[in-house]
């Protein structure tokens, strides 16, 4: 069985762990830098090229596509799909999850808990106070639509700071989300790793002193946590709504129940494995093997 992990480098912790787990499970595994791939589109024989040579013979692909290369990365994933190669997360699911606004619209449609959020295209001065009131008034969270790992996320504690921040972003024509502040979360959130139809690990992330953001990249800390039934159900529903088979689901605890912050198609494994002691990489590889076996059996049945 041959597996391609689409990643910029085998030196990245998550990629290295997946490669290690795959080889331990008996896979012939390669790490392929998707940024160096090209796609050949022609009638009847679509191909993926890497450094000028065709990539052939892979049974499965695990995409680890970076946010800044989503368009190119998902084009490569889509080409493997066209070839009939099984992929852990589809190109469409990756695109859905990367578009924060689209993802929230899909989750809202499915009745999944979310912080009250407003998106407006460069609101005019007289509209700003109305938008702030729509999410419950200050304090509020203001997010860049393209921000990642806690960057581009600000807390505005009063109307004056909220107005000035929104107006500043409008002035430079940045797309932003205005979101209610969940005080009872107290600077913490929960990340659950969903693999297939199971939550395989979960951690509570705690913000560092003086910061409301709990991202580990921003200096937060993490501890293992057991999800309650509502949290587990919400994590599974969120991943399913976006059609992700492997996902990191970030949730805020609230008096209304768990509220989804983000669903990540390429969740980092370092923090969750260190915090929980769970071998998440092996869980992902095991799932890939099970699904590939099912797919092969179904194809053989169809051919009979």
ZIRAZI-V940050 format. One record per residue. SS is DSSP state (a for helix, b for strand, c for the rest). OMEGA is omega in whole degrees, 0 to 359 (999 if undefined). NEAR is the number of other ideal C-beta (glycine too) atoms within 10 Angstrom. Layout:
BEGIN
ss->SS omega->OMEGA near->NEAR
ss->SS omega->OMEGA near->NEAR
END
This chain:
BEGIN
ss->c omega->182 near->16
ss->b omega->182 near->16
ss->b omega->172 near->25
ss->b omega->172 near->26
ss->b omega->180 near->24
ss->b omega->184 near->26
ss->c omega->179 near->25
ss->c omega->184 near->18
ss->c omega->175 near->10
ss->c omega->180 near->16
ss->c omega->176 near->9
ss->c omega->186 near->19
ss->a omega->185 near->14
ss->a omega->180 near->21
ss->a omega->179 near->21
ss->a omega->180 near->18
ss->a omega->178 near->19
ss->a omega->179 near->28
ss->a omega->179 near->22
ss->a omega->181 near->16
ss->a omega->180 near->21
ss->a omega->181 near->25
ss->a omega->176 near->13
ss->a omega->180 near->13
ss->c omega->176 near->15
ss->c omega->179 near->10
ss->c omega->165 near->20
ss->b omega->192 near->13
ss->b omega->175 near->23
ss->b omega->169 near->16
ss->b omega->183 near->21
ss->b omega->177 near->20
ss->c omega->185 near->13
ss->a omega->179 near->25
ss->a omega->179 near->15
ss->a omega->178 near->12
ss->b omega->171 near->21
ss->b omega->181 near->14
ss->b omega->178 near->15
ss->b omega->183 near->11
ss->c omega->177 near->10
ss->c omega->184 near->7
ss->c omega->171 near->5
ss->c omega->182 near->4
ss->c omega->177 near->9
ss->c omega->182 near->16
ss->b omega->171 near->16
ss->b omega->178 near->26
ss->b omega->176 near->15
ss->b omega->183 near->16
ss->c omega->174 near->10
ss->c omega->180 near->7
ss->b omega->182 near->8
ss->b omega->174 near->11
ss->c omega->185 near->21
ss->c omega->170 near->9
ss->c omega->179 near->9
ss->c omega->177 near->20
ss->c omega->185 near->17
ss->b omega->180 near->23
ss->b omega->170 near->25
ss->b omega->180 near->23
ss->b omega->171 near->24
ss->c omega->190 near->24
ss->c omega->178 near->25
ss->c omega->184 near->15
ss->a omega->184 near->14
ss->a omega->182 near->11
ss->a omega->184 near->14
ss->a omega->184 near->17
ss->a omega->181 near->10
ss->a omega->182 near->16
ss->a omega->181 near->26
ss->a omega->174 near->24
ss->a omega->178 near->17
ss->a omega->178 near->27
ss->a omega->181 near->27
ss->a omega->179 near->19
ss->a omega->174 near->21
ss->a omega->177 near->23
ss->a omega->179 near->17
ss->a omega->179 near->14
ss->c omega->181 near->15
ss->c omega->178 near->9
ss->c omega->179 near->19
ss->b omega->179 near->17
ss->b omega->183 near->21
ss->c omega->173 near->27
ss->c omega->183 near->24
ss->c omega->178 near->18
ss->a omega->180 near->21
ss->a omega->180 near->14
ss->a omega->178 near->23
ss->a omega->180 near->23
ss->a omega->179 near->20
ss->a omega->184 near->19
ss->a omega->181 near->25
ss->a omega->178 near->21
ss->c omega->187 near->15
ss->a omega->182 near->21
ss->a omega->180 near->12
ss->a omega->180 near->13
ss->a omega->180 near->22
ss->a omega->178 near->21
ss->a omega->178 near->15
ss->a omega->180 near->18
ss->a omega->178 near->20
ss->a omega->179 near->14
ss->a omega->182 near->9
ss->c omega->178 near->12
ss->c omega->180 near->9
ss->c omega->185 near->22
ss->c omega->180 near->18
ss->b omega->167 near->20
ss->c omega->177 near->21
ss->c omega->189 near->13
ss->b omega->177 near->18
ss->b omega->170 near->17
ss->b omega->177 near->17
ss->c omega->182 near->17
ss->c omega->177 near->8
ss->c omega->183 near->15
ss->c omega->177 near->19
ss->c omega->187 near->9
ss->a omega->184 near->10
ss->a omega->181 near->7
ss->a omega->190 near->13
ss->a omega->180 near->20
ss->a omega->180 near->15
ss->a omega->178 near->11
ss->a omega->179 near->17
ss->a omega->178 near->21
ss->a omega->183 near->13
ss->a omega->179 near->15
ss->c omega->174 near->20
ss->c omega->179 near->14
ss->c omega->183 near->14
ss->c omega->359 near->17
ss->c omega->178 near->15
ss->b omega->175 near->28
ss->b omega->177 near->21
ss->b omega->185 near->21
ss->b omega->167 near->22
ss->b omega->183 near->16
ss->c omega->182 near->13
ss->c omega->182 near->15
ss->c omega->177 near->16
ss->c omega->174 near->17
ss->c omega->177 near->13
ss->c omega->177 near->18
ss->c omega->182 near->13
ss->c omega->177 near->16
ss->b omega->184 near->19
ss->b omega->174 near->18
ss->b omega->176 near->16
ss->b omega->190 near->20
ss->c omega->179 near->11
ss->c omega->183 near->12
ss->a omega->184 near->15
ss->a omega->181 near->10
ss->a omega->178 near->16
ss->a omega->180 near->25
ss->a omega->185 near->17
ss->a omega->179 near->12
ss->a omega->180 near->18
ss->a omega->181 near->25
ss->a omega->179 near->14
ss->a omega->179 near->12
ss->a omega->178 near->20
ss->a omega->181 near->19
ss->a omega->178 near->9
ss->c omega->173 near->7
ss->c omega->174 near->8
ss->c omega->174 near->14
ss->c omega->183 near->16
ss->b omega->169 near->24
ss->b omega->175 near->21
ss->b omega->192 near->24
ss->b omega->178 near->22
ss->b omega->177 near->19
ss->c omega->181 near->18
ss->c omega->187 near->20
ss->a omega->185 near->11
ss->a omega->176 near->10
ss->a omega->174 near->19
ss->c omega->176 near->11
ss->c omega->179 near->16
ss->b omega->170 near->19
ss->b omega->182 near->23
ss->b omega->171 near->22
ss->b omega->175 near->27
ss->b omega->176 near->26
ss->b omega->179 near->27
ss->b omega->175 near->25
ss->b omega->185 near->21
ss->c omega->181 near->17
ss->c omega->183 near->10
ss->b omega->165 near->13
ss->b omega->185 near->18
ss->b omega->179 near->20
ss->b omega->178 near->24
ss->b omega->178 near->23
ss->b omega->172 near->23
ss->b omega->179 near->19
ss->b omega->184 near->23
ss->b omega->181 near->16
ss->c omega->175 near->20
ss->c omega->183 near->14
ss->c omega->178 near->7
ss->c omega->180 near->7
ss->c omega->180 near->14
ss->c omega->182 near->20
ss->c omega->184 near->20
ss->c omega->183 near->26
ss->c omega->178 near->20
ss->a omega->178 near->20
ss->a omega->179 near->12
ss->a omega->177 near->16
ss->c omega->178 near->14
ss->c omega->178 near->20
ss->b omega->183 near->15
ss->b omega->175 near->19
ss->b omega->178 near->11
ss->b omega->179 near->14
ss->c omega->173 near->18
ss->c omega->181 near->8
ss->c omega->171 near->18
ss->c omega->184 near->12
ss->a omega->181 near->7
ss->a omega->179 near->12
ss->a omega->179 near->20
ss->a omega->180 near->18
ss->a omega->180 near->15
ss->a omega->179 near->23
ss->a omega->180 near->28
ss->a omega->180 near->18
ss->a omega->181 near->18
ss->a omega->179 near->29
ss->a omega->181 near->28
ss->a omega->181 near->15
ss->a omega->180 near->19
ss->c omega->177 near->23
ss->c omega->177 near->16
ss->c omega->177 near->26
ss->c omega->174 near->20
ss->b omega->187 near->25
ss->b omega->167 near->27
ss->b omega->183 near->24
ss->b omega->180 near->28
ss->b omega->184 near->21
ss->b omega->171 near->26
ss->b omega->171 near->21
ss->c omega->180 near->18
ss->c omega->178 near->15
ss->c omega->177 near->7
ss->c omega->186 near->12
ss->c omega->181 near->15
ss->c omega->180 near->25
ss->b omega->183 near->22
ss->b omega->174 near->22
ss->b omega->185 near->25
ss->b omega->174 near->18
ss->b omega->189 near->28
ss->b omega->181 near->20
ss->c omega->178 near->28
ss->c omega->185 near->24
ss->c omega->175 near->22
ss->c omega->183 near->19
ss->c omega->186 near->26
ss->a omega->183 near->15
ss->a omega->184 near->21
ss->a omega->179 near->25
ss->a omega->178 near->19
ss->a omega->185 near->14
ss->a omega->188 near->20
ss->a omega->185 near->18
ss->c omega->180 near->9
ss->c omega->176 near->18
ss->c omega->184 near->18
ss->a omega->180 near->24
ss->a omega->180 near->21
ss->a omega->176 near->17
ss->a omega->180 near->19
ss->a omega->180 near->25
ss->a omega->179 near->28
ss->a omega->178 near->16
ss->a omega->180 near->18
ss->a omega->180 near->28
ss->a omega->180 near->18
ss->a omega->182 near->11
ss->a omega->179 near->15
ss->a omega->177 near->17
ss->a omega->178 near->11
ss->a omega->181 near->11
ss->a omega->180 near->14
ss->a omega->179 near->13
ss->a omega->179 near->10
ss->a omega->179 near->10
ss->a omega->179 near->10
ss->a omega->178 near->9
ss->a omega->181 near->8
ss->a omega->183 near->7
ss->a omega->182 near->6
ss->c omega->999 near->4
END
